[in-house]
Each structure stands twice: as C-alpha cells, then as structure tokens.
Amino acid sequence: MKYPKNELAQLVIASCVSNHINEVVISPGSRNGPLTIGFNQVPTITSYSVVDERCAAFVALGMAQKKQKATAVVCTSGSALLNYYPAVSEAFYSNIPLLVISADRPKYLIDVGDGQTIRQTGVFKNHILFEANLVEMQSEVDREINKELVYKAIKIANTQKGPVHINVPFDEPLYDLVSDMLEYPLEKIEEEQVLTETPLKVKELEVFADTWNKAAKKIVLVGVHQPSELLQTQINHLLKDPSVLVFTETNSNINSKNTINSIDQFLAGLSEEEKEFYQPDILLTIGGLVVSKRIKQYLRALQPKEHWAIHATTGYDTFFALTHHFKISTELFFSQFFWLIKNKESKYQQKGLRVKETRKQQHHDFVATCEYSDLKVFGVLNQFFPKKSVLQLSNSATVRYAQLFDVDDSITVFCNRGTSGIDGSTSTAIGHAMQTKKQVTLVTGDISFLYDSNALWNMYIPTNFRIIIVNNNGGGIFKILPGPKKTDALSYFETPHGLTAEHLAKMYGFEYLFATSIKGIEKEMTSFYKESCQPKIIEVFTPSDKNDQVLKTYFESFKV
C-alpha cells in the first residue's frame, strides 16, 4: 500500500482511525491530495467521492443523522470550504456530529495572491462547536499540539453532537508516498466517555416535581427527535396522567393514539374561550425545533406560567417564557423524574383528545371531497409509504403538509429542521440511504429538488432509494403565506419555471414516472416500490393556482 509521506496528513488520518471515524466523504482537489490518498488506503474507513462540496457535506450529514456518530467530509482549499457552510449550520442547529476536514495553504501563502486561497481560519466561527487550526509539523511540540487538537475535535463532535472543523495546512510536495504509516501513540475516545451522562441532583429536581404535581394543565411538546424506543415508552407512561397533553409532530418519531399529532389541526378551530382553557400551567419541551407556526403564535400569546426545556445542549426560548433548561437527555430526565411525580386529577387531556377526534373526522371529510391539489396528493401518497421504512421530507410546504396526516407508526421520519433550508434535502436523504438497508423515500417540492439536483451526481445511490416530487411549478409556500401575494413581485417569490425532472432522471440513471391525477398516482405507485436495478423518481404535477385556496378552505373547515 502507498500512504502519504506528509506527517500532518498521517496524524489526522491515524487519529480518525483510532477514534472510529469509519466513513469519509471526499470532494476532489489537489491540496487535499495527502488526505485523499491516505483515507483511501485505510481498510477500516470507507471513502466516498462526491464532487459538489455542498452536496458532499449534506451527504455526510445524512450519514451522521442515521448513525448518530461523526462522519468526516474532506475538501481542498479555497472556496470549496465555503460550500460546506449550509450543512455545517444545519448540523449545528440539529445537533448532528459532523467532522469537517479542510486542506489549506501554509500560513506564508495566505493573503499574498496565491491561487485557490482564502482565510480559512475562523470561517465557521458562528456555527461550530470547535475549530482545530493545525500547525505545520516542525518539532515534537508541534506534533503534540496537533494531536491534542484533532483528538479534542473528534471528541467534541461525538459527545456534544455537532459540527467541528479541522483545518490542515499542506505545503508542497503533496504527492510523495511511503509504504507504511507512521506510528502515533494517539489518545482514543473511549465509548464510555461518549455515552456517560451525569444525572440531575435529586434535591433540585424535587422542587420542580412539586410544581408539576400541583399543576392541572400541562403540555409536553415534542419537536424533532431521533427514534427512541425508551422515549416512546416514557411518553406512553406520561400519558397515564390526565393532566398532561402531549403534542407531537411527524418528525418527532413519537406515536400514540393519545397524543395530539397534528398541532395545526387542533389549534385551527379553537374558539377564544377554548384557547384560554388550553393555556398550560407548565410547558415541557423536548427534542429539537418545532415545525408548527401556529403553536409558536399560540404559546407566545397565551404563555405558560412555567416553560421547562429538556435538551442536552440547547434550551431555546421559543415562546419567550423559558424558566428552566435541564441540560440532560430526555430519556435520563424522565427516568429520574418519574420517581418524583404523581398523576393529577384533571379533564385537560380528556377534552383535548375529544377535540382531536373531532378534527380527525373533519379532516377525513374534507380530504375525501376536496379537488385535486397538493393536500389531496399528500393524502394519497401517505397510503403508499412502505411499513418499517424511512421517510425523508424536504422543507417549505412539504414538511408542513406532512404534519396533517397520520404516518404509519413503523415509519421513521427525518427533515433538516435545524435551519429549515431547502438546499440539501435530497443530498441528506441520499446520505441516510447510503447507511441503511431500509427503504428510504424522499418527498420533496420541485424547487427544493431542482435546487439540490447535483445530489443525483452520486455513484453510491442505492437502487431502493425513491424520490417523490410534488411539482406545483414554483415555491407554493409563498402563495400560502399572506405577505407575498399582496405585492407585485409574487413571481420573484414563487419562481415559476415550467421544468420537469425527466431529463435529470435519465442523465443520472433514475427510472422516471409521472402522474397528473389521483388515478395516475395510484396506478404508478403500485409498481413504484417494487425491486429495481435503478433508483426511481415519480413526479406528481399539481395545479399551482388552486393549492393555496384549498389549504385555506381546509383550515377554515375546522371552525364549523
């Protein structure tokens, strides 16, 4: 085998090997040549070549999303690194461990007019957990500094769950080779260190438990969350308390007939009197960010007396009422809290679940009779998602429509809700699909799909990967939002384009299907999930001039 002669490259690679970095997504370049050569030779690391750096970073993010363990992404110097920023910010706000490794020019070549050179130090400073700017190896002191920096970066990515940046300066020659890797006594991150949490102090928790036990109206709001059997069990136990209403979203991956799993439906038809009744004494938020804008507006207007956030790293004051942040995992919090709390007599949950059942019937009646539209299409598509599969959702209108339907309990749901951008939805879904044998389906809008179309420029896409494009010829969300329609510039918000995915599918080796009606969807979906030697795309065309009015009428129907 041939390894890079460059000592700094060897140190970075050896440290990744020692600390269980098993996947590396590499974008081609010259300055990162020593890293590319080395990672490609290590038997314990699988390397992937993804040309577009923005896509590559989201592919790595999708892998890390699935594994919940750091995945590395490697690029050359210059503007290549800047293309990582959308994925870095998503990893930062979604608590996904991402190891960014960038090659750089040595310090004496910065700001002297050398090609493909920018100021890479500090480039992600507002959205990074740790930055390791390595130094050129000129002494044993330099070696120890670099070893400590790389070790610390990998440890922080895995323990604190977020992005870190290792910037590696390489001087020429870049392609000198040796037969053996140098030996470095590298410190390893033990698995126990990654998993260990410190429990909360019982005396302090007792104060909160006392407040909880006295409250007759409590809302538990679950945002984005990784699938967790333990948390599901804990939520089921919590629901035995009649004073607790649990609000979930599709991508919270919590399922129960006794949760409010379509928040916007629930809130849409409440009278002013009912809104006041459901104002909670205590709001307990767990997981990541929340999709529903209505719940944000509601809880900002009718604030809880207490808002407790449970999250190992971040406690967002989303409703401007935060009173305490428990810096701990949700599962460990409840494992302690349940010993201290008791059920409280209340009609709160019972009344809430009655409203839910009313809304479900109203929803069913409306969708069954409404005209062909995005809403109707999502209802039909929802019937075809395979059980025990993975559903990836793009942002904007797609993730919002998905909240209105009951997804099968066996399906796990993901969406890039950290920054809620459309820029890497397809790449993230592909990265996730590359790390699982389960069926993965991406449901996306046309703008999101076209924006990230370089995601298909990827030789590792599994043949059971599926993309469903709901094409309403533009950013339909901007017709739903009241502001843009009032202006004379709607076309600049909505961006109508008249394009289809047919030629992209052919170029990248996808089987292409399309539908323009409910019957057409039902016909094509009968074969969509059958085994194939190609991944597949189905493009469903909907009327852009009707979707917003149908959705508006839908929410108005709950007020009856």
N, C-alpha and C positions, 0 to 999 in steps of 0.2 A: 504493500500500500504506500501511497505517496501523501505526505502531510505537509502543511505549510511550514516553512522554516521560521517564519516570523513568530517570535516568542510571545508577543502580545496576543496574537490570534490563538496560539496554542493554549494560553492561560484561560482565555474566555471560553474556548471550546471544552477544555478539561473541566472547568467549573460547572458548565452546563451539564456535562455527563455526570459529574459527581452528585449533582443536585436534581437529577431525574427530569431534566428537560428532554422530552422524547420526540417532540415534533418541532420542526423549524421551517418556516415559510420564507423562501428566499426570492428576492427580485434581482434580476441580472444587473451586473455592473462590474466595473474594473476595480475600484478602490476597495470594495468588499471581497475581492478575489481570495485573499487568505482565509477568510471565514467560510466562503462558499466551498473552497477546496476541502477544508478541514471537516465541516459539518457533513459533507457528502461522503466522507470516508469512515465516519464513526458508526459502528454496527448497531449501537443502541439508539441511534437517532434516525428518524425518518425525515428526509428533506423533501420539500415540495417547491417547485419553481412556478411562481405566479408573477407575471411580468409587470402588470399595473400595480404600483405601490399602494394606491388607495384600496383597491380590491384585495391585495395581499394582506393588508392589515386587518380588514374585516373578515377575511377567511380565517386568519389566526384567531381573531376574536370569537368567531363561531366555534372553532375547535375548543378554545378555553371555556366557552359558555357550556359546552357539553361536558367537558372533563372536570371543570372547576379546579383546574391546575394550570399553571403558567405554560403558555405556548410562546415560542420565540418567533420574531419576524425580523428579517435581516435585509438591509438595503445599503446602497452605495452612498457616496457623499453628495451634498448639494440639495437641489430642490426635491430629490427623491424622498428625503426625510419628511419634508413638509406635507407630502401626500398621506402620511400616516396620521395626521392630526385628527381628522374626523373619527377614526377608530379609537385613537387614544382618549379623546374626550368621552366617547361612548363607554369605553372601559372604565374610565374614572367615575362616571355617574352611575354605572350599572354594577360596579364592584366586581369586575372581571379581571383576573390576573393575566396581564399581557406584558411580555418581555421584549421591549424594543431595543434592537442592537443595530447601531448605525456606524458605518465606516466614516472616517473623517480624514482631512488633510492634517499633517502635523502643524503645530502651532505657528511655525515660522512661515507657513504658506497661507495663513489666514489674512485676508484684507491686503493682499499685495497684488491682486489681479490674476491669481491663478485660476484656471478653469474649473468649473463644477465645484465651486467652493462658496459656502455661506457660513454665517456664525451659528454653528450648531449647538454650542453650549447654551443651555437655558431655553431652548426653543419651545419646550412643552411646560415651562415652569408653572403655569397656572392650572394645569390639569395632569399632574404627575405626582406619584407618591414619593419617588426618589430618583435622583439623577446621579449616575456614576460617570464622571468625566475622567477616563483613564489617562495616564501619563505614559510617555514613551519609556521603554524599559532600558535604562542606562545604569542602574545599580540595583543592589539587593533591596534597598529601601523602596525603590520604585515597584519592585515585584510585590513586596508586602502590601504596599498601598493599593495596588491594583487588585490583588487577591481579596483584600478586605472589601473593596468597593463592589466587586462583582458578587461576592457572597452575600453582602448586605442587600443588593438589588434583588436578587432571586428570592431571598428570604422574605423581603417586604412584599413582593408581588404575590407570593403564595399565602402568607399569613394575614396580610391586611387586605387582600383581594382588590387589586387594582393595577394600573399600568406603571411600569418603571422604565427608565431609559439608560442604556449603557452606550456611551459614545467612545469609539475606539479609533485613535489616530494612527494611520499607517503611512510610513514613508516608503518610497520605492527602494529596492525591488519588491514587487508584490507576488511574484510567481515562483520564487525559489522554493524547492521542495526538499524534504528529508524523508527517510524511510520509517522513522519512529517518532512518536510524540514524546516531547519532553515530560519528565515526571514532576508533578507539583503536589506537595502534601496539602491538598485543598481541604478546607473545612467543609463538612457536609451538614446540611439541614436535616435533622432527624425528623421522621414522620410525627413523632410525639409532639415536637415543637409546633408543627403546623396545626395540629388538632387540639392542643390544650387550650382550655378557657378557664378563667378564674370566676367561680360563682359569685353572685352578689352577696353582700353581708345580710344575714337574716334579720338582724335588728332594724336595719334601714328598710328592708323590704316589708317588714311588718306594718310600718306606718302607712305604706301605700295599700297594703291588703286591707287595713282597717277602713280606709276611704272607699275602697272598692266594695267591701261588704255592705256599706251603708247606702250605696247608690242604687236607685231603682231603674235607671235608664243608662245602659252602657252600649256603645257601638265599638266593635272591633273591625277595623278597616284593613284589608289585606291587599297590598299592592303587588308589584312584580315579585315573584318568588320562584326559586328553583323547586322542582318536585320534591316533596319530602313526606314519606310515609309517617314519620313521627309527628310532624306538624299536623298532618291530616287527622291523626288520632287525637292530638291535643285539641284541635278545633272541635272535633266531634264531642269531646268531653266538655268543652266550654259551652257548647250549645245546650247542655242539660240545664243551664241556668236561665230561667225565664226572663231575667232582666237584661239579657245580652242579645243584641242583634249583630250578626256577623255579615259584613258587606265584602263580597269578593269580586274579582274581575277575571276574565278568561285566562289571562296570563299570570294569575296568582297560583294556578295549579292546585287550588283547593276546591273540592267538590262535595256538596251535601244538599239534600232537598230542603234543609232548614237554614240555608244561607240566602241572603239577597244577592243573587248572582248576576243581575242586570240592574245596576245602580240607576242609570238614566231612566229606565222604565219606571222604577219605583218612585223616583222623585217627580217625574213629569206631570203626574195627575194629582199631586197633593194640594189640598186647599191650604190657605194660610193657617187655619186652626190646626190642621194635621202637621204642617211643618213645625209649628211650635211644640206639638206633642212629641215629635221625634227628636227634638233638640236634646242631645245626650248630656248627662251629668259628667260622664267620663268618655273620652275618645281614646282608644288604644290603637295606634297604627303600627303595623308590622310589614316587613318586606320593603320593596323599593317604591318607585314612583307610581302614581295613580293616573289612569287614562282619563277618567270621567271629569269633565269640566264642571258638570252640574254639582257634583259632590263638593268640589272646591268652593263654588259660589255659595252653596247651601251652608257649609260649615264656617265659612268666613262671615256670613250674615248672622247665623244663629250659632255662635261659638259655644263649645263645651266649657264647663267650669274647669275641667282638667283635661289636658291633652298629654298623654304619655307616648313617646315614640320608642319602639324597641328595634334596635339595629346595632350590629357590632361596631360599626364605624361612624355612621351618619344619622343624625336626628333632624330631619327637615321640619321647619316651622311653616309648613304649607298653609295652615289655616290661621296663622298669626295668633295662635293660642297655646303654643307649646309651654308646658310647665315642667316636664322632666324627660330626659333622654337616658334610657337604660342601654348602656354600651355593652351589649351581650347578644348572643344569638337568640332567636325567638324560642327555639326548642329548649335551651337551657333555662331561659327565663320562666317558661311555663312549668318546667319540671320542678322548679323551686316554688313558684307562685301558687300552684295548685294545693300545696300543703297548708297554705295560709288563708285560702279564701273559701267561702261557702255560698250556696245558692241564695238568691234573694227573691221573695215573692213579688211578682210584677206581671202586668198584662202586656209589657213592652214587646217582647218577642212574638207573642201570640198575635197581636194586632198587626205587627209588621209582616208576618207570614201570610195573614189574610190578604193584605194589600198585594203581596207578591202573587198569590194565586189569582187574584182579580186581574192583575196586569198580564199574567201569562195567557189567560183566556182572551183578553183584549188584543194581545199581540198575535195570537193564533188566528183570530177572526180577521184582523186587518191584513196580515201577510197572505192569507188564503185567497183574498179577493182583490188585492191591490194590483195595479197594472205592472207590466214588465218594467223593471228598474233595478238599480243596484241592490236595494233592500230585498226585492223578490229573489234576485240571483243569489245573494248570500244565504237566504233560507234554503234554497235548493242545494247549493254546494255543500252546505253543512251536513246534509244527509249522506254524502258520499265519502267523507273522510274516513279512512280505514281505522278500525279499532287498534289500540296499542301502537299508534303511530305518533309522529312528531309534526306539529303544525307550527310553521313559522309565518308571522304576519308582518307585512310592511307597515309603515307608519301612514299618517294622514287619515283619509277616510276609511281605509281598510281595517285598521285596528279598532276604530270606533264602531263600524258595522258589526264586527265580530263580537262585541260586547252585548249585542242584542239577542244572541242566540245561545241555546244550551249546547255546548260541545260535549261529546261523549266523555264520560269520566276517565276512560283509559287513555285518552289522548293528552300528551303534554304540549304546552303552548309557550312560544317564545316570541319576543319582539324587542327591538332595540329602543327601549323607552328611556334610556339614560339621557339622551339628548333629543330623542323623538325625531331624528332626521331620516330622510328617505335615502340618503346617499349610499348606504352599504347593506340594505336589507337582503338583496339577492346573494351578495358575497358571504354574509354571515350565515345565511341558510345553507349555502354550499359547504362552508367550513364545518358546520354542525353535521351535515350529511356525510362528510368525509370521515367522521369519527363514530358513526353508529351503523348498525345493520338494519335498524328500523326504517320503515317507510317515512320519508320526510317530504312534506308538501309546503311550498311557499305560496301564499295567497298575496297578491300584490296589485297595486294600481298600475296603470300604463305609464304615468310619469315616473314613478319610482323605478319601474322596470327599465325604462329607457335610460334613466339617469345612471343606473348601475349596470348597463348592458355589457361592459367589459368583464363583469363577473363570469360570463359564459366562456371567456377566454381562459380556460382552465382544464387541463388534461385529466384531472382527478375526479370529475363529477360522476358519482355512482349512477348506474343505469336505472335504479329505482327512485331517483330524485324526480319530483314533479313540480311544475310551476303552473299556477292558475293566475292568469292576468285578467282583471276586470277592467276592460278598456272603455272608458266613457269619454275618450278624446279630450283629455285635459285634466287639470287638477280640480276634480269635482268638489273637494273640500272648500274651495273658495267660492262656490255657489251656495254651499251650506252656511258658511259664515256670513253674517249680515253685512259686514263692512264693505267688502269689495264690490258687491252688487250695486251699492249706492254711488259708486264712482263711474267715471267714463273710461276707466282703464281695466275693465274686467278681463280683457284678453291677455293682459300682461300678468295677471294673477293666475288665470286658469290655463294659459298656454295651450290652446287647441293646436293639434299637429297633423291629424289625418294619417298617422303612421300605424303600421301593424308590426307584429313580431315575426311574421312569416319568414322573411329573408334572413333575419338574425338566427332563427332556429335552424334553417338549412345550413347556414355558414358554420355554425358551431356543432352540428351533428345531433340536434334535438328532433324528435318526432313532433310534428306540429298539427294541432287540431283547432277548430274554432266553432263557435256557436253564436247565434243571434236571437235565440228564443229559448223558452223553458224546455220545450220538446227537444230542441237541438242540444241543450246542455245534458238532459237526461240520456239522450242517445249516445253522445260522445263519452260521457262519464262511465258508461257500462264497461268500456274497454280501457279507460284511462289508467287504471291501477293494475292492469294485467302485466305480467312479466314481459320485459322488452330488452332488446340489446342496445337501446338508446334511452336516455332520459327524455321526458316528454313535457311539452308546453300545450296548454289549452288556453285560447284567448276568447274571452266572452265579451261580446260587444253590447253595451247598454246605451240608452238614449240620454245624452248629456243635458237635454232640455227638460227632462222630466224628473230626474233623480232627486233634486233638491226639494221640489214640491211634494213628491211622495213622502220623503222623510219628514218634512214639516207637518204634513197631514197625519202621519203616523204618530208623532208625539202629541198632537192636538187630540187624537182619538182617546188618549188616556184620561182626558179631563171630563169625559162624559160621565 
